[in-house]
Amino acid sequence: MDIKDKVVIITGAASGIGKGMAERFKAEGARGLGLADVDGDGVAAVARDLGAMSMPCDVGDEDQIKALVAETEKQFGPVDIFCSNAGILREGDEDQPDKEIEDSFRINTLSHVYAARAVAPGMAERGSGYLLNTSSAAGILIQVDSAAYTISKHAAIGFAEFLAAKYGPKGVRVSVLCPQGVHSGMTTGREGRPAAADGMLQPEDVAEAVVQGMAGEKFLIFPHEIVYEYMRRKADDRDRWLRGMARVRQSLFQETS
């Protein structure tokens, strides 16, 4: 999809990937930008610089997603592209507190459900639209230091596949964005973690991958191209791949067999 003259919503837009996408979409000629973040002051500052609309928004609250869509459409017209980008990372294993796991599902998975409910039917009626859901390479692989992140991101990709099957024939395209390490608030202090092993990208690099991926209407968008190879290795021999992930985790946490 060409971004020029489109109305776009981006969540998690106060910093990092969301801000990078907002800046790039503006440069690509988006007609209207509705930007949202739980950091209301931060996203307002980004919006002022770009001449965009902003709104504080907890994407895990469906009513707030509905309000975001309503205000964006009031100002600019029907939403053409919804970038469901906000996410959280909470470290821990299967003994993580239930609250952390629930919050991870609410922000990393249910937010995509709420976005689709709010805009996908209208897109289908018009015969055109785009849902871009930020997952992570962890949604294809795993996050060895977070059970909650791993399972919520896997679920996000599964839901995106469902959306693509349902809405693709109606003209609505779906992509999942699956980066590894990106310089952002989420990754501050995590430069030595496995996700950074193949290099930490800048948000503008990810935005470039998004523009190219959307132009080709690719379901999987990999800013780190090596993730495609990792995915292939996992599919070819999952037992071998899991042994490799066990070694990565053992190295990270100095675990012994």
Secondary structure, DSSP 8 states (H G I E B T S, - for coil): ---TT-EEEEESTTSHHHHHHHHHHHHTT-SEEEEEES-HHHHHHHHHHHT-EEEE--TT-HHHHHHHHHHHHHHH-S-SEEEE-------B-TTS-HHHHHHHHIIIIIHHHHHHHHHHHHHHHHT-EEEEEE--HHHHS--TTBHHHHHHHHHHHHHHHHHHHHHGGGTEEEEEE--S-BSSGGGTT-TTSGGGTT--B-HHHHHHHHHHHHHTT-SEE-SSTHHHHHHHHHHH-HHHHHHHHHHHHHHHHT---
